[in-house]
């Protein structure tokens, strides 16, 4: 379960990675343009009517002509062709460029150590789509597992309590995510947006991926976390919340409980900056 929690923050605060996922072709491919040729117009004869000669009276002397030096006009030099933006790599070959771009931003190297080693864009897209509905994918998260384990204290036979150490496992991750400058992360997401869109189409959706990211962010922003301590039971190999109202919450909501109220508050404070940029298309 720990790796699921790790993935949600990255996705929702980095857009774009991860998240949203940042990453080297810095520009989107230029839009195609189309030139339409028009028929050359046929010149029409022009008839001019001479103006009547001016009448000069004795009380109105004619003005003297002023000789003007000719002005030499230098023809403007043709504009140099602007270089075409480098094309994006294919979706299958996007990881190297993604990581190269990520390494260029502040704290990018720290984030890179948390990310999955391959197929990042596809994994990110699947994660965000699921998170936008309150769900979490079962496999292929865009981030690596957290190295430490879930911590619970036994208080009675088959009754446990979530230990605050469980929340602290995520402190470094959350602090890294909320410290990344949103505009830096978004510039990388925008550069790779066509590949995110392509990956989303692969799983059968044509909606603008920006809107999906906004819904995923809203899932986090709208969560009202219950107060702890949280009691758990362990009927098999996995812990469950003893309170069925908590156990029946959406998976995204329950993952936020695991990172703890302090880390959730940090995340909610940073996410609006990404939401604003996504809605403004920047």
N, C-alpha and C positions, 0 to 999 in steps of 0.2 A: 504493500500500500504506500510505502514511503515514496517510491518513484512516481506515483500518481500525483502526490502533492507537489513534488518538485516540478513536475511538468506544468502544472496549472499556473504557477506564478510566472514562469518564464513566458509562457504563451500569452498570458493576458497583460503583462506589462511590457512585453517587447514585441511586440508586434513588429513581426516581421518580420518574428520572429520572432528569437522565437517570437519571441513574440514580443514575436513575431517574428526576429530572426533576420539577422542582419548579415548583410553579407555581401565579380569585381566589375563587372561592367557597371559603371556608375549611372549610366543613363538608360532610359527605356529606348527601344528602337524608334527611330523617327517615323512619324505617321506617313503613310503613302500619300502622294499627291497625284492628281490627274490633270493634264493639260488638254484643253479643248481647242482645236484649230478652227478659226472662223474664215469664211470666204473673204478674199480681198474685195473691198467695195469698189464699184465702178465709178470713176470720177465723173461728175456732172459739170457741164459748161456753166461758168459763172458770168453773168452779165452785170457789168458795172455801170453806174450812171454817174458821169462827172459832176462834181459839185459846181455850182455857179461861181464864177470868178468874183472875188470880193470887191466891193465898191469902196474906194478910198476917197474921202473928202479932204478938203484943205485943212479942216480943223482937226483931222485925225491922221497925223503922219504915219507912214509905214514904218514898222520896226526893222531895225538893221538885223541882217542875218549874222549869227554867231558861228564861227568855224569851230568844230569839235574834233579833237584828235581821235583817230580810230582806236578802238579798244581791242586788244588782242585777246581772244578767248582760247584758253587751253582746254582741250577736251578732257573730260574726267576719265580717269583710269578705270577699267572694268573691275568690279569687285571680285576679289579672289574667292574661289569656291571654299565654303566651310567644310572641314572634314566631317565625314559621317560619323555618328556615334557608333562605338564598337557594339557589335551584336551581343546579346546575352548568350551564355552557353545553353546547351540543351538541358532539359529538366534532369535527365539521367546523369549529366556531367556537371551539375550545378554545385555540388558540395565544396569543391576546391575553391571556386570563386567566392562562394558564400563565406567561407572561413577566412579567406584572404581579406575580404572587405571588413569582416568583423574585427580582425586583428588591428585595423587602423583606428578604431574608436577607443576612447578612454574606457578602461575596465573591460574591453572586448576580450582580452586574453583570459581574464578571470571567468567570464561567461562561457567562453569556448570550452573550458575544461569541464563544464557542466553539461554540455550538449552531446547528443548522440553522435557517433562518428560518421554516420552515413544516411543518405536519403532524408535529410533534415526537412526540406520543404514539404515533401509528401506527408511525413509524420506530423509536422506542425499543422498542416491543413486538416488532417483527420482529427487531430486533437481539438483544434479550435471549433470545428463543426460540431463535435460531440459536446464540448463545453458550452456552446451557444444554446444547447437544449437542456443543460443541467446535467448531462451525462459525462462519462469518461470512457475512453476506449479501453479495451482489454489488453491490447498488445501495442508494441511499436510506439513508445513515447519519444518525443523529440529531445528529451534530456536523460542523462544517466541516472542510475539509482543513487539515493543518498547513502553514504557508507555506514551510517549508524542505524541502530534498530529502534523500533517503537518501544517505548518504556512504559510499563504499567506496574503498579504495586498491588499485591494481593491483600485484600482486606477481610476476606472470608472464603469459605469453600465455594469455588467457581464464581467469585465476585472480586473484581479488580477495579482499580481507579487509575485513570490516565495521569501519568507523572508529568509535572512541568518540564522535565528534561526532554520530553517528546517535542514540545514547542521549540525549545532552544536549538534543536538539531537544524532548524531552518533559518536561524538568525543570519548566518553568513550569506546564504542564498538570497534572502529577501533584501538584506542591506545592499548586496551587489546589484540586484535588479532595480531597486528604487533609486540608486545612485547614477544609473546610466542616463545621460541626457536624452530626453524624448526625441528631440529634433534629429539627433545623430542616428538614433535607432530607426526613426521614420524615414530618413533619407535612404537608408539601405533597403528598407521594406519597399519604398516606392521604386527604387531601381530594379528590384526583382519582382515587382508586382505581376508582370505577365506570367512568370513561372508559378507564382502562387495561384493565379487564376487558372492556369493550365492544369495544375494538380487538382484543383477543385472540380474542374470539368471531368477529370478522369474518374472521379467517384460519383458522377452523375448529376452535378449541379451547375447551373449557369449564372446564379446570382453573383453580384459584385461581392468579392471577398471582403471588402471594407465593411459592408453591412454585417457580415457574419462575425467579424472581429468585434464590432460594436455590441452585438448581442451577447457575445461571450463576456465582454467587460461588464455589461449590465447584470449578468448573472452574479458576478462577484459583488458589484456595488449594491445590489438589492438584498443581499443576505443579511438577516438579523440573527446573529449568533446567540444561542442560549448561554446562560452563565454556568460555569463549572462549579465544583468538580464534576467530572464525567465518569460515571460508573460503567463498567464493562463486564460482559460475560464471555466465556470461551467454550462454546458447545463443541467445537471441533478444533481445527488448527488456527482459525482466525478469530480475532476479537470482534464482538458485536457490542453496540451500545445497549445497556440494560434498559434504558428508557426507549420504548418503541417509537415515541414521537421523534426522537433524534435519529434512530435507526432508519426510519421511513423518509428522512430528508433526502433531497437530491444528492447524488455523489459529490458534486462540486461543493455543496454546502458542508458536507461532512469532512471534506478535505481541508476546508478553511478552519474547521474546528481543530484539526490536527496541528496546524501551524501556530495556533494560539491567537488570542485577541490582540496582542501588541503587534505581531507581524501582519495580521489582517488589516489593522488600522493603517500601517505604513503602506500597504498595497492599495487600499482604498484612497489614500491621499494622492498617490502617484497616477493611478489609472485615468482620472479625468483628463490629464494632459494628452494622453494617447487618444482618448475618445474624441476630444475636440479636434485634433489634427485629422483623424480619420473622417469625421463628418465634413470637415472643410476641404478634404481632398489634398492635404499637404503633409 
